[in-house]
Amino acid sequence: MSVSARYQTIAAELRAAIDRGEYPIGSVLPSEGELVARHGVARGTVRQAIALLEQEGVVATRQGARRTVLGSVPTQSFSEMQSFSMWAVSQGHVPTAEVLHAEMRAATLTDSERLSTPVGEEVLDLQRLRLLDGAPAMVERTLYADLVAQHVLAMDLTRGSITERLTELGFVYAHADHRIDAVAAGVAEARLLGVRRGSPLLRQRRVTTSPAGVTLEWSDDRYRADAVTINVRNSMSANNLARLSARNPARAV
């Protein structure tokens, strides 16, 4: 079972225990150490599971204390917390990547604003062409904070999920702010994605932070219009956003 599936399973088991009343509202969850021993996983996997419950509003963390139970909510999570690779695999696709640019450099003023990091501090500038089943789907531009940059550089950047591997190393992607709009394809993007210059691309900009609010990455992803669609489902109890493959639009994340 993958790390992503394991942390989701642990979160589901904790959620079910809360529903059964094993952890009443106002009580605290077991410690990370207890959960690590109980499930036989790495501490980072447990932290990712708890972060998922925090994101859903099931539990809350107070400084210096364990996670306090707030109550149960619908189990559907904000699915865009999944990386491109994790989402693609869950939909039955094969995700790969071609590295266009990977460079450690000093953070500019713009980088500093995006990553909340000092000007001049080293950041990783990574640009990749992402493919679904061998076909160009998205141009990805990501800035990684110095905290995780060297770990990312040591990875095989042509396959697998960077997010998943960082999770294995103990980094938790707890919160993400998304901005989605449409932009016209420039010369380089048109060439890479096999579309005409000026063609509409779906742009998703994202800032991801740890449970403590430390910025881990900033990303600007530009998708072919026929590669994916974004589906938003709203209700009084939940607001869920899903990324759908244009090749199989009925299968939501």
N, C-alpha and C positions, 0 to 999 in steps of 0.2 A: 504494500500500500504506500502511495506517495506521501511526502510530508504534508502537502496541501490537504489530501484526503484525511490524513490522520488528525490534523488539528481541527478540521471540520467535524470529524467523528467525536472527538473529545468535547468540543463545544456543544454538539447535539446531546451528548450524554449528560452534561452538566445542566443544559436547558431542560431536559426531561426530568432530572432530579428536582429542579426548582418547581416544575409543574406539579410533581407528585407531593410537594411540600417537605421534601427532605432538607431543603434550605429555605426556610421561610423568609418573607420580606423583612429586611433589617438585619438578617444574620450574615455571617461571612462565609466565603468559600474556603475550602481547604487551601493550605499554603502551596506555593509552586513546588516545593520539595515533596510534599505529600502526593501531589498530582503526578509528578515525574515518576515517583516510585510506583504509584498505582497503575499507570499506563505504560511504563517502561519506555519512555521517550525522552528526547533531549529537552532541556529547559526552554529552549527557543520555541519548540513546538507547543508546549504548554502556554507560553506567553502569547503566542499567536492565537490560540483558542480563546484565552481570556480576553484578548484585545477584540476578537470578533464579538464576544458577548457585550463588551463595553460599547462597541460601535452600535449594536442593536438596542442598547439601553436596558439590557437585562441586569447588568451589574455596574457599579461605579467604584472608582478608586479614590480614597482619601489619603492625603499625604501621611506616610508613616503607618498606614493600616492596610489590612487585607481588603480584597474586593467585597463590597457590600451588595447584597441582593436587593434589586429594585422591583423585580417581578418579571413575568414572562411576556414576550411579544411574539408576533409571527416569525417563523423560522427563516423566511426568505431574507437574505442579507443583501447589502448593496454590492451587487456582483462585480462591479467594475474595480473592486479591490483586487480582483484577480489580474495577474499580468496577462499580456497578449498570449504568451506561450501556454500558460495554465488554462486560459479560456479556450484556446484553439484545441488543445488536447481533450478538454471536457466535451467538445463538440464533435470529436472524431476526426479532426484535421491533423496534419503533420506540420508544425511550425518550424521554420529554419530562419537563418539570417545571414546576410552578407555585411561584413564590417566595412563601412565607408570611411570612418575616421575614429580614432581612439587616441586621445592625447591628454596627458596631465598638464595643466597650465594654471597660471595665477588667475584668481577670480577677478573679473572686471566689476565695475559698479553695478551693471545690470545683473551679473551672476550673484553678486552680494545680495541684491534685493530679492532675487528668486529663491536663493538657498538660505537666506538669513545667516550668511557667513561673512567674515571680515574680507574687505578688499585685499587682494594679494595672497590670500590663503589658497592652497592648491585644490583644484577640483578636477574631476574627470569629465571631459567632453567626449561623449560617445554618440556616434551617428551610425545607424544601421538601416539596411533595406530588409524589411520583414516579408517573408513569403508564407503563403498558405498552400500546402500541397505542391510546392514548387513554383507557384504563380505569385508575382509581386502584389502585395496587398497594402503595404504601409511604409512610409519613411518615418523613422523614429529618431528624434534628437533628444538626448537625455544628458542632464548634468547631474553628477553624483558628488555628494559632499565628501570631503577628505576622510571622514569617519569610515566610509565604506569603499572608497575609490580603489584602493590597492586590492581589496578582496575581489572586486569586479574585474579588474585587469588580469587577475590570475585565473579567471574562468575561461572555458571555451565559449566564446561569444557568438558562435555560429549555430548553436542548438541549445535546447533546455531553457529553463526559466531562471533569470538572474534573481528575481524576487524569491523564488523557491530556495535557491542556494543560499541567499543571504539569511533566510529564515533558519536554515540548518545551522548557520553560524551564530545564531542567537539574536539577530536583528529582527525587530517586529514592525511590520507595516500596519500601524493602528488607525491612521486617519488619512484621508485624501480629499483634497478640494479639486473639483473638476470644472473646466470651462469648455463648452462644446460649441463650435460654430462652423461655418463654411468659408473656405478660402479658395483662390484660384491657383492652379498648379503653375509653378515657375518653370524655367527651362530645365533645371536639374531634376526637379520632381517629375516633370513630364517624361523625361528620358528614362528615369529609374522605374517609374510605374507603368510605362507603356501607354500613356494617354497624351492627348493634345495639350499644348501649352494653353493655359487659361481654363482648362477643364475644372469643374468643381471638385474639391477634395473636402472630406469631413475631417476637421481638426479637433483633436482633444488635447487640451493642456491640463497638466496635473501637477500638484504639489503634494508629496507624500511625507508624512511625519511619523515619528515614533510615539509610543504612549506618553513620553515625557515632553512631547512637542518639539523634538529636535528634527529639523528638516533633513531627510535622507536623499531625496532626489526631486528634480524638476524635469518635466518631460513635455515635449511638443510632438505629438503623433499625427501624421497626416495620411488618411486612408483613401484609397480609390473609392469612388462613389458606389461602384458595383461590388466592392469586397465585403463591406459590412453595413448594417444599419443599426441605429440606436433606438431601442424600444423603452418607453417610460410608462410604468403602470402606477397610478395614484389611487389611494383610498384613504378613508379616515384613519386607518390604523397603520398604514405603511406607504412609503414612497420608494419604489424599486426601479432601478435603472439597469437595463440589460443590453449587452452588445450581441447582435445577431449576425450570423453569417449569411450573406446574400445568396450563397449557394444552397443553404438549407434554412430558410428564414423561419420555419415553424419551430425550430429547436431553440428555445430561449435558454440562457444560462441559469 
